Amino acid sequence: MPTEPAGPSPTPAFQPSPREGLPTKIFLIEEGLREGWRLLIYAALWLTLEFVGKILVFQIGALDFNRLSPQFVSLSDFVEFCSAYAVALLMARLERRPVGVYGLPMHGAFGKSFSIGILMGIGEVSLLVGLIAAFGGYSFGTLAIHGPGVFGWGILWLIAFVFVGLSEEFLFRGYAQYTLASGIGFWPAALTLSLAFGAVHWANPGEGITGVLDVVLTGVVFAFVLRRTGNLWLAVGWHASFDFGETFLFSVPDSGYVFDHHLSNATLHGSPAWLTGGTVGPEGSVFSFLTMGLGALVIHFLFPAKKDSPGQS
């Protein structure tokens, strides 16, 4: 979990008096408002702001895109991320701490860690699809788009999945991770939020149990990335490029969705669903546990645990 800058601890926004009774103790601790209440406030404000934002963009703005298009995915996740980050800015002000401690410090924005993450994601999805293909479960097929469209749709999908990475990583491993960890510890918080991450994906069309378990594992590994790097930028890049690889480069289902404007008429075939991923996509394959585990091992060696930071490993 990211640590706060050295120096005096920030003054809590609310401090209980030792003379206060039970009602105050329910809401307050020495450091200020209890973690659970802060999370509820954050979630309520985020949901409200996101709801209003999507009405403004998609209804009042009359931006009626196909829900499986990169334009819709970009706008939807852009609104989700901006809403989540805006509320985090407000909470940071109320809690008197820099917003960067919630995982996305501006000084590291789209820098070296993000670039490493992009390589990690492309490497993982390529290995995963390669393993499925080696067992006869994947065929690239013929090109579905040609000429300038390859570059154009590729850029649109890459932008879309950067917003997906920002949105999902900040929601599940940003403010919520920081706040919950301050109450129950880093790894209990990471596991709780990873289970929630999997539960959200369970509602996707075509999703299955193997895919959901892989999403939970992915959440835990990305929490490990946060623990070792101190921020979410590597995880955002990894998340974005893996989804880009599934959807556009290899043109297979992504968490149960078959999106439009992919590169080829690829197919997953010839093997059991637990091997190919079936309607879930490659992340529903048993090989996904292997590739994600290898990714975690790479992070372990690239970013060794710091001896002066207990519990890093």
N, C-alpha and C positions, 0 to 999 in steps of 0.2 A: 504494500500500500504506500502511495506517495507520502513522504514526510513533509511537514511544514517547514518553512524557512527558519534558520537559527535566529534566536532572539527571544524576547519576552513573549509569553503565551498571550494570545488575544483575549481581551476581556469578554466574557460570555455576554450574549445579548440579554439573557435573563438569569438571575441568580436567586435561588431560594434562600429565605431566611431560616436560620436554625429554629426559630420559633413557629414556623409555619406548620400547619397540620397535615393530615392525610391527603386532602384534595390537592394541595400544592405538591406533595411528594409524588403523586401520580403523574403529574405533568413535568416536574422539574427535577434536575439533579444539580450537583455542584457546578458542572460545566455549562448548564443552561437547560433548554428544553430537551426532554428525553428523545432518544434516537427514533423510537417508533412514531412519535407525534410529528417529528420533523419529516420523516419519510411520508407520512400520510398527507401532510401539507404540500410537500413537493409533488406527490402523485396527483393530488386534486388540482393543483395549479397547472401542472403539465397537461393533464387531460382536458381541462377547460381551454387553455391556450391553443392546444392542438386542434380541438374541435372548431374553435372560432377561426383559426388559420386555414383549415381545410375548406370551411364554408366560403371564406373570402377568396381562396384560390380557385376552387373547382366549381363553385356555384355563382357567386357574384362576379368572379373573374371569367366565368364561362369557359374555362379551360377543360374541354371535354375530350380527354385522351383515352384510348383503349387501356384498360387496366393492366394489360400484359406488355405494354410498350415501355421503352426506356424513358420517354417523357413523363409518363404517369408515375413510374417508380421514382424518378428524380424529384419531382415536385412533392410527392407524398412524403418521402423520407427527408427531404429538405425541410418541410414544415415540421415534421416530428423532431428532427434534430434541433432546429432553431428554437422550438418551443421548450424542449428539454434543457437546452443550454441557457436560454433566457431566464427560466425559473431558477437554474443553478446560480446564475449571477445574482439574482435577488436573494437566494438563501445564503450565498457567500457574504453578501453585505450584512444580512441580519446576524449571521454567525461570526462576523468580523474575522474572516480569513480570505486569502486569495483564491479565486476561482480555479486556479491551476492545480490546486491540491486534489481536485475531483477528477484528474486524469488527463486533461488536455491542455497542458501549459502552452501558451502561444509561442514561447521561445523555441519550441521543438516542432512547430506546425509543419507538416509535410516535408520534414527534413530527413536525416540519415535513417532514423528508426523506421519512419514510414516507408522509405525505399527498401530497407531490409524486409519489411513486412510484405511489400509487393512481390519481391523475389520468393519469399517463403510460400505465399499463397499460390503463385503460378507453379512453383516447384512441386508443392503438395498435390494440386489438382492434376498436374501432368503425370506424376507418378501413379496416382490413384487410377486415372483413366487408362494409363498404360498397363497396369496390372490387370484391370478388367479386360482390356483388349487381348492381353497375352493368354487369357483363358477363354477367348472366343466370345466375349460378351459385349464388344463394342465395335461398331463400324462407323467411320467418318462420313461415308456417303458422298454425294455430289454437293457442290457449292450451291447454297440457297440464295446468295446475293453476289453481285459481280461489280467490277470496276470501282468507281468512287464510293459506291455504297458500302463496300467492305470497310473502308476507313471511316466513313461517316457514322454508320451504325455502331462500329467498334468504339469510337470516341463517346458516343451517346451512352452506350452501356457502361463504359468505364466510369464516366461521371456519375451515372445512376448508382453504381455499386459503391463508389466512394461515399455517397450520401447514405447508402444502406449501412456501410461500415461505421460511419460516424454516429448515425442514429442508434443502431443496436448496441454498439460498444458503450456509448455514453449512457444509454438508458439502463443497461444491465451491469456495467462495470465502472460507471462514473460516480455521480453523486450518491446513488443508492449503495454502491459497494463501500464507498468511504464512510458513509453515515452508519450503515448497518455494522460494518467492521468495528467502528468505535464502540459499539455496544456488546457484540458477541465475539469479536475476533475476526481476523482476516479470512481464514479458511472456512469457518462455519458460514460466514456471510457469502463467500464465493460459491460454496456448494448450494446454499439456499437460492441464490440468484441464478445459478446455472440450471437448477431444476425448474425455476420459473421460465427461463429462456427456452428450455425444452417444451414446457407446457404450452407456451405461446405458439410454437411451431406445430404442435399436435393438431391444431385447427386447420392447417394448410391442406388443400385438396391433394390427394395422392400421397400424403405423408404416412409413415408407418413406424412401428416400434423401434426398428433398428435405426432409422433416421433420427428419431427423437433422442434415442440414447447417444447417438453421435453428436447431436446438438448440445446435449448436456456435457459430454466430454469436451467438446469444443469450448464451451463456456469455462470449464475448469482450466483448460490449457491456456486460454486467453487471460484468465485471472493469474495464472503462473507467469505469463508474459508481463502483465502489469506489475507483479511482485518483483520480478527480476530487473525490469527496465525502469520502473518508477513512473511510467505513464502509459497511455493507451495508443500512442501513435503507431507502434509496430503492429499491434492487434488490429487497428483500423485498416492498415495497408494489407495485412494478411487476409482479413475478412473480405475486403473489397476485391482483391485479385483472385481469390478462390472462387467467389461467386461469378466474377467476370469469366473465368476459365470455364466453369460449368455451363453458364448460359450462352455465351457468345462463341468462344474458341472451340469448345468441344460439342456445343449445341445439344446438351442433354438436360433433363429436368433438374431444377434447382429447388430443393426442399418441397418437392411435389408440384411445383409450377413449371409449365412449359411456356416460356416467354416468346414473344414475337421477334422477328428480325435477327435471327441467329445465323451464324456463318454457313452451316452446312445442314444437309438432311441426314444427320447422324441417327443411329439407332442403338439401343441397348437390347441385346437378344442372346439367345442360345444357351443361357445358363440360368440357374435358379435366381429368384429375386434377391435372396440374401447375398448372392455373389455380385450381381450387376447393380443392385439398388432398385431395379424395377421402376415403378412410378415415382419413387422418391428422388431418384437420381443417384449418382455415384456415392453421395454421402450416406446412402442407405446400404451400401455394400459393407461386408465385414472387413474389407481391405481399408476402409476409412479409419478404423480404430488403429490399424498399423501405421498408416501415414501420419495421423495426428500424433501418435506416440513418438514417431521419428522426429516430427516437428518440435515436440517438447524437448526431446534430447538435444536437438540443435540449439535451442534457446538456452538449455542448461550449460552448454559449453561456450556459447557466444557471450553469455551474460552470467558469469559466476556469481554465486551468492556472496554478499559482502560480509566480512567477518564482524564488522562493527554494527551490523543490523540483524539482531536476533530474529530467528524465524524466517529468514529470507528463503531458505531452501525448502 
